[in-house]
Amino acid sequence: MKIVWKVSHIFRVPMEYESGPTTYPALGATLVLKDAKISQVDHELAAEDSVPRGEIVEISTQQLSILWDAIIYVSGYPALQANRTVKPLGNAAGSSPLSTNLQTLVGQSSVVRRLRLPDETRLLSLTGRLHVWLRLANDARPPASPIDAIRNYYMIWEDMHGRPATAGSPEQELKFIRDFVSHGEILTRRPLLTFLQRQVGPGTRQYDPSNPIHQRFVEKRREWARKLVESEINRHL
């Protein structure tokens, strides 16, 4: 028999909330606010009464993954939940509601931006691709390496717009940097070599992770790539 479960995802640190909806009906999610801060997200979902409570929590976490990725992306805060509770709402007659605390380990971080969340239509649009972009962008942030970040940012751009065709454009430069850090063979394409020799140094034909000049170049362009790609993502939020 299916029953309705309520899972409360309780934040380790309440998050300052600037604007946006407090409910996401299609997701079954409600943001709980206190003193203009989100303290938890309550989620209602239907599942068989035989499903263990631990699995209910994991199902809930997965169903809300687009919301978690949006919160992480907007706030810059990767560690969300301190504990979660689960209890049946519409359970079979004669049984009493139960609550289980499930502790999770979270990393240290600080909130860098107040939350401005998109409405549900925007969040669930684009046939799921927004979720992909948010996840890739989140995974590109430290502690990810600059190389991994560049690869993720280009993957997002290519998914959004396809391969860049305009010579000298920022998106073409992003592709050149991605090619530089992703190919082990000696590079031969003339436009790419022209770019690398102008930006990195004469004779640059291959990425060397032990070369401090190469390291500084990729690290510097990591922040440039983040701003380029996130400006595109933000148009959809």
C-alpha positions as CSV (number, residue, x, y, z in Angstrom):
1,M,0.0,0.0,0.0
2,K,1.3,3.4,-0.9
3,I,1.3,6.1,1.8
4,V,2.4,9.7,1.9
5,W,5.7,10.3,3.7
6,K,7.1,13.6,5.0
7,V,10.9,14.1,5.0
8,S,12.4,17.2,6.6
9,H,15.8,18.1,5.4
10,I,17.2,20.3,8.2
11,F,20.1,22.6,7.4
12,R,23.2,22.7,9.5
13,V,23.3,26.5,9.2
14,P,20.1,28.4,8.3
15,M,20.5,30.2,5.0
16,E,19.6,33.8,4.4
17,Y,16.8,34.0,1.9
18,E,16.4,37.1,-0.3
19,S,13.6,36.2,-2.8
20,G,11.8,33.5,-4.6
21,P,9.1,31.0,-4.0
22,T,8.7,29.1,-0.7
23,T,6.9,26.2,-2.3
24,Y,7.6,23.9,-5.3
25,P,4.3,22.0,-5.8
26,A,5.6,19.8,-8.6
27,L,8.4,18.7,-6.4
28,G,6.3,18.4,-3.3
29,A,8.7,20.7,-1.5
30,T,8.2,23.5,1.0
31,L,10.9,25.9,2.3
32,V,10.6,26.5,6.0
33,L,11.6,30.1,6.9
34,K,12.4,31.6,10.3
35,D,13.7,35.2,10.6
36,A,14.2,35.4,6.9
37,K,16.3,32.3,6.8
38,I,15.7,28.9,5.5
39,S,16.0,26.3,8.3
40,Q,14.8,23.2,6.4
41,V,13.0,21.9,3.4
42,D,10.0,19.7,4.0
43,H,9.2,17.2,1.2
44,E,6.1,15.0,0.8
45,L,6.2,12.0,-1.4
46,A,4.3,8.8,-2.0
47,A,5.9,5.4,-1.5
48,E,5.0,1.9,-0.4
49,D,4.7,1.5,3.4
50,S,7.1,-1.4,3.2
51,V,10.0,0.8,2.0
52,P,12.6,1.3,4.8
53,R,12.8,4.8,6.2
54,G,16.4,5.1,5.2
55,E,15.4,4.5,1.6
56,I,12.6,7.0,1.8
57,V,15.2,9.6,2.7
58,E,17.4,8.7,-0.2
59,I,14.4,8.8,-2.6
60,S,13.5,12.2,-1.3
61,T,17.0,13.5,-1.6
62,Q,17.1,12.3,-5.2
63,Q,13.7,13.7,-6.1
64,L,14.9,17.1,-4.8
65,S,18.3,17.0,-6.4
66,I,17.5,19.9,-8.8
67,L,16.6,22.0,-5.8
68,W,19.7,21.1,-3.9
69,D,21.9,21.9,-6.9
70,A,20.1,25.3,-7.4
71,I,20.6,26.2,-3.7
72,I,24.3,25.2,-3.9
73,Y,24.8,27.1,-7.1
74,V,23.1,30.3,-6.0
75,S,24.6,30.4,-2.5
76,G,28.0,28.9,-3.1
77,Y,27.4,26.8,0.0
78,P,28.2,23.1,-0.6
79,A,27.3,21.6,2.8
80,L,23.5,21.7,3.3
81,Q,22.1,19.1,5.6
82,A,22.9,18.3,9.2
83,N,20.1,15.8,9.8
84,R,16.8,14.6,8.2
85,T,13.6,13.2,9.7
86,V,11.0,11.0,8.1
87,K,7.5,10.1,9.2
88,P,4.4,8.7,7.5
89,L,1.5,11.1,7.1
90,G,-1.3,9.0,5.6
91,N,-0.4,5.7,7.1
92,A,-2.6,2.7,7.7
93,A,-5.2,2.9,10.4
94,G,-4.0,1.8,13.8
95,S,-0.3,2.6,13.3
96,S,1.3,5.6,14.9
97,P,3.6,8.1,13.2
98,L,7.3,7.5,13.8
99,S,10.2,9.8,13.4
100,T,13.8,8.8,12.7
101,N,16.8,11.1,12.8
102,L,19.4,10.3,10.1
103,Q,22.8,12.1,10.7
104,T,24.9,13.1,7.7
105,L,28.5,14.4,7.6
106,V,28.9,17.8,6.1
107,G,32.0,19.8,5.2
108,Q,33.0,23.2,6.4
109,S,32.0,26.1,4.3
110,S,30.5,29.6,4.6
111,V,27.5,31.1,2.8
112,V,28.8,33.6,0.2
113,R,25.5,34.8,-1.3
114,R,22.0,35.2,-0.1
115,L,19.5,32.9,-1.8
116,R,17.4,34.1,-4.7
117,L,15.7,31.0,-6.0
118,P,13.9,30.7,-9.4
119,D,10.3,29.8,-9.7
120,E,9.3,26.2,-10.4
121,T,8.7,26.8,-14.1
122,R,12.2,28.0,-14.7
123,L,13.7,25.4,-12.4
124,L,12.1,22.4,-14.1
125,S,12.3,23.8,-17.7
126,L,14.7,22.9,-20.5
127,T,13.9,19.2,-20.3
128,G,16.3,18.7,-17.4
129,R,19.4,20.4,-19.0
130,L,19.4,23.2,-16.4
131,H,20.0,20.6,-13.8
132,V,22.9,19.3,-15.7
133,W,24.4,22.8,-16.0
134,L,24.0,23.5,-12.3
135,R,25.6,20.2,-11.3
136,L,28.6,20.7,-13.7
137,A,29.0,24.3,-12.5
138,N,28.9,23.2,-8.8
139,D,31.4,20.4,-9.5
140,A,33.7,23.0,-11.2
141,R,34.2,24.9,-8.0
142,P,37.0,24.3,-5.5
143,P,38.2,21.8,-4.5
144,A,38.0,20.7,-8.1
145,S,41.2,21.3,-10.0
146,P,41.5,24.2,-12.6
147,I,41.7,21.6,-15.3
148,D,38.5,19.8,-14.3
149,A,36.8,23.2,-13.9
150,I,37.8,24.3,-17.5
151,R,36.5,21.0,-18.8
152,N,33.2,21.3,-17.0
153,Y,32.7,24.9,-18.1
154,Y,33.3,24.1,-21.7
155,M,30.9,21.1,-21.5
156,I,28.2,23.4,-20.3
157,W,28.9,25.9,-23.0
158,E,28.9,23.2,-25.7
159,D,25.6,21.8,-24.4
160,M,24.0,25.2,-24.5
161,H,25.3,26.5,-27.8
162,G,27.2,23.8,-29.7
163,R,30.8,24.1,-30.8
164,P,31.9,27.7,-31.2
165,A,32.3,28.9,-34.8
166,T,33.2,32.6,-34.4
167,A,36.9,33.2,-34.6
168,G,38.3,35.2,-31.7
169,S,35.2,34.9,-29.6
170,P,35.3,34.1,-25.9
171,E,33.7,30.8,-26.4
172,Q,36.3,29.8,-29.0
173,E,39.0,30.8,-26.4
174,L,37.3,28.5,-23.9
175,K,37.4,25.7,-26.4
176,F,41.1,26.3,-27.1
177,I,41.9,26.2,-23.3
178,R,39.9,23.0,-22.9
179,D,41.8,21.5,-25.8
180,F,45.1,22.6,-24.3
181,V,44.5,20.8,-21.0
182,S,42.7,17.8,-22.4
183,H,44.9,16.5,-25.2
184,G,48.1,14.6,-24.5
185,E,49.4,14.7,-28.1
186,I,51.3,17.6,-29.6
187,L,48.8,20.1,-30.8
188,T,48.9,21.0,-34.5
189,R,45.8,23.1,-35.4
190,R,47.1,26.5,-36.5
191,P,44.4,28.7,-34.8
192,L,44.9,26.9,-31.5
193,L,48.7,27.2,-31.7
194,T,48.4,30.9,-32.5
195,F,46.2,31.4,-29.4
196,L,48.5,29.4,-27.1
197,Q,51.7,31.0,-28.3
198,R,50.1,34.5,-27.8
199,Q,48.5,33.7,-24.4
200,V,51.0,31.2,-22.8
201,G,54.3,31.7,-24.6
202,P,56.2,31.1,-27.8
203,G,56.6,27.5,-28.8
204,T,53.7,26.2,-26.6
205,R,52.3,23.1,-28.3
206,Q,51.5,20.8,-25.3
207,Y,50.2,21.2,-21.8
208,D,52.8,20.5,-19.0
209,P,51.2,20.3,-15.5
210,S,54.7,20.8,-14.0
211,N,55.3,24.0,-15.8
212,P,54.4,27.0,-13.5
213,I,53.6,29.2,-16.5
214,H,51.1,26.7,-17.7
215,Q,49.7,26.3,-14.2
216,R,49.2,30.0,-13.7
217,F,47.6,30.4,-17.1
218,V,45.0,27.7,-16.5
219,E,44.3,29.0,-12.9
220,K,43.8,32.5,-14.2
221,R,41.5,31.4,-17.0
222,R,39.5,29.3,-14.6
223,E,37.9,32.4,-13.0
224,W,37.4,33.9,-16.4
225,A,35.6,30.7,-17.7
226,R,33.4,30.6,-14.6
227,K,32.1,34.2,-15.1
228,L,31.6,33.5,-18.8
229,V,29.5,30.3,-18.3
230,E,27.7,31.4,-15.2
231,S,26.4,34.5,-16.9
232,E,24.8,32.2,-19.4
233,I,23.3,29.9,-16.7
234,N,22.0,32.9,-14.8
235,R,19.8,33.8,-17.7
236,H,17.8,30.7,-17.0
237,L,17.3,31.3,-13.3
